[in-house]
Amino acid sequence: MNAVYASVSGIGVTMDPTFDFSGQTAIVTGGARGIGRAIATQLVQSGAAVWIWDTHPVELNGAQSLSVDVTKPDQVKRALAPLVSQSTRIDILVNNAGSLGSYYICPLMNSTLANANGSSRSTSLACSR
């Protein structure tokens, strides 16, 4: 991985790292929007072959997107099939998928956050097997 730092602003030097991920394959769970989308975009711009796994597939130039519910191991296994059949190794796995469900305030907040934390842990385990 090569990092290149460049860019000078009017008030000083800023660090804008770019990386060369050419020839590497990345899977970004929860990559349809938000942080996952930003990570997927940066990986594409850095030369990686990117697969976005989300319950809502999206179009992103340079990436392939599949509808995958990463809380369901059978869907994860099915999504891996095209990569395995091409003898493609997975170099980068971004476990970004998660769900807060409905946003509740007060008494229900603790149980909602507990469910979200459990979901994040189980999806990380399912995808990294």
Order of alpha helices (4+ residues) and beta strands (2+ residues): beta-beta-beta-alpha-beta-beta-alpha-beta-alpha
